[in-house]
């Protein structure tokens, strides 16, 4: 029987957003970003539990009331300096619970607009023969390459380009191999899929909603709030 777990790296400070509060704890739509992200995973009944990788000195997470899903939320205070290191540390920390063949869905704490439908679609697409895959959205904008002097060098063909989203879903053992052995220190690895690609595999691209944005800048908060207001109040 297949088993599924979530892992949410949440040890970052969100410096680009500004302010003293780490961005995963910013309140949007009545709850912190991290609450929306974790509950989106737990809305899928097949996911056994979600491991949340936090900084060693994080004091905010324990203040959150998880209500009926408390037993499925597992905090791990082992976050690292980068997202990739946090993910690897989290994988190591849950080794006594998760088997090598279990599926792990890694999701950004700052992506609060993930829909249960996208989670189910990603999980349904993975079979025993799949190495794994990720939610992604086709690039819609025209892309320009900078020549290094603030001018257009060329227009890039976008027909085969996708924006990587999360969750990204791989076997636990595959992620350990991809992110271990010093690879977690490599700055070129920006997501789990790129680490798995370095092993010679080709993760599947599963079309997800473009509204599954990652909050990075201040204006992103306004977009998230507007989306949540529209989905909660469709007539507004």
N, C-alpha and C positions, 0 to 999 in steps of 0.2 A: 504493500500500500504506500502510495506516494505521501510524503510529508512536506509541508510548506512552512517557512518561517520568514518573518520580515526583519530587516535590520536598518535602523535609521541613524546615520552619523549626525550627532548634534553637539559637537564640542567646539564649533567655530564661534568667532566673535562678531562676524558680520561687519568688519571695519568699513567696507565700501558704502554701507548704508548710513553710517554715522550714528552718533548717540551712544550712550553707555550700556543700554540694554542689548544683549545679543539678539540678533534678528529673529531667531527661532521662538523667542518669547514675546515678540510684538503681538499685540492684540488686534485681530481683524475678524470681523463677523462674529464678535462675542466670545472669542477664544484665541489663545496664542497660536501662531502658525504651526508649531509642532503638534498641537492637539489635533488640528484638522488633518495634518499629514498622517499621523498614526491611526486616527479613527478611520481614515479612508482605507487603510490596509486591513484593519480589523473588521470592517464591514463585510469582507469576504470570509465566510465561515470556514473555508478550507485552510486558512492561515492559522496555525496553532497558537503562535505568540509572536510578539514583536520585540526584538532586542534594541534598546536605545543606547547608543554610545555617547557618553557625556564626559565633560571635563572632570578631573579629579576633585575640583573645588566647586563644582556646580551645586548651588543650594536652592535653585528655583524649581527644578523638576519635581522634587518631593512635595512641593506645595500644591501640585495639580491633583484635583479629585477626578479619578478615572471612572468612578461609579461602577457600572456593571461589567466593565472590561478590565478591571484592576489586575486580575490574575493573569491576563494575557499580555500585560505590559511589563517588560523586564529591563530595568535600568542597569547599565554596565558603566562604571566610572573608570574608564580606561582610555579616554580620547587622546589623540595625538596632535601634533602640530599641523598636520594637513588632513584633509578629508580622507585621502587614500590610506594614510596610516591609521586613522580612526577606524575605518572599515576593517582593516587587517587585525587591529587589536581586538575589535569586537568579535571577529570570527574566532580568534584564539580563545577569548574569554568564554565563549559558549560551546567549546569543544566537547564538554561532558554531557551536553544535551542533544546536540545535533550530529547526525551521522553523515558520512562523506557523500552519500547519494541523495540526501535531502535537498530540496530546493530552497534557495535563499533569495528573497526579493529585497534588494537594496534601494531605499527611497530617500530622497533629500528631505530634511526637516523643513526646508523653506519652500516646498512645493505643496501648498495647502489645497490646491484645486483639483487634485487627483479624483477621478470618479470611480466608484465601484465597478462600473461597466468596463472601464479600461483595465482595471486589475484583473477582472475575470477573463477578459479577452486575451491578455498576456498569458495567464495561466493555462487557458484552454489551448493556446497555440503550441505549448511545449509538450512534447511527447518523449518517450523513453529514448528516441533516436536523436533528439535535439541536444546540442551542446548548451543552449540557452539563448536568450534574446533580451530585447529591450523595447520599451515604448519609444516611439519616435514620430516626428511630424515632418512631412515634406516641406522643403524650403519654398516659401511663396514669394519672397522679395527678390528683386534683381540684385545680384551680387557683383561688387566691384573690387578689384585688387589694387591696393595702394602701391605706387611705384617707389615709395620711401620718401617722396618729396611732397606728399599731400595731393598728388594728382592720380588720375586713373591710369593704371597700366593696362588693364584689360577687363572685360566683362566675363564673368565665369559662368559656364553652363550649369544651371541649377537643376537640370532634369533628373539627375541621379543623386541629388544631395538631400539629406535629412538632418533635422535637429534632434540630437539625442535628448531624451527625456528620462524620467525614472517613474516607476521602478525598473531596475535592470535585474534580470532573473537568471541565475546560474546554479549549478550544483555546488553544494558547500565545498566539496573537495576540489572542484575546479577553481573556485575563488581563492582558496588557500594556496593552491599551487601558483596561480597567476599573480597574487599579491605578495607572496612570501619570497624568500631567498634574496632579499634586498630590493626587490622590485618596488616595494611600497615607498622607497625613498626617491624613486625616479619621478622628477617633475613633469615628464612628458606624459605620464599616466594621469588622465583627468577624470576617468570614470572606469567602472568595472569592465565594460565592454572592451575598452582599449587595452586593458591588461590581459584579457582573455585572447584578444586578437594576437598579442605577442607570442602566445603559445602556438599560433598557427591555425586557430579556429575562426569560423565565420558566424558570429551571432546573428540570429534572425531579427529583422526589423518588423515590429508590430505597430501598425498605425494607431496613434493615440490622439486625443484631443489637443489642439494647439493651445487651449486655455490652461493646460497643465504647466504654467510658467514657474520659473524659479525666482523668488524675490531676491534681487540683488541691489537694486537702486530704489530710491525713495518713490519714484513714479510707479514702480511695480506694485507698491502697496495700494495705490489708488485703483489700479487695474484689478487686483484681487478683490478689493472691497466691492467694486462695481459688479464683478462677476458673481460674487456671493449674494449680493442684494438681488440680482436678477434671477438667480436660481431659487432663492428662498421666497422671493416675492415676484413671480413671473408677470404679474400685471402691473408692477411698478414702472 
